[in-house]
Amino acid sequence: MTHHSHAPDLTALEPLATFCGNCDCGCPQLFVDPAASEDRRIVLTDDFGQHVQMSATQFADLVTEAKAGRLDTVVSA
């Protein structure tokens, strides 16, 4: 995963999901950046203007971990 201080141009990205969506506070979002290198293709933004970029393989690993319940302690804390 790569973290950079400058935000990508979100208008050039393909949106996949918005997390929350019940407000107008700049909810976290998940995007695909088709122009990015393979290791930076998935972009996850937060509601503070930061972002993380990762490969599709890294994102798939995250999804697998979530489906297996390994992230459940985070949401129950």
Sequence and secondary structure as in RCSB ss.txt:
>XXXX:A:sequence
MTHHSHAPDLTALEPLATFCGNCDCGCPQLFVDPAASEDRRIVLTDDFGQHVQMSATQFADLVTEAKAGRLDTVV
SA
>XXXX:A:secstr
 B  SS   GGGSEEEEES  SSSS   EEEE TTS GGG EEEE TTS EEEE HHHHHHHHHHHHTTTTHHHH
H 
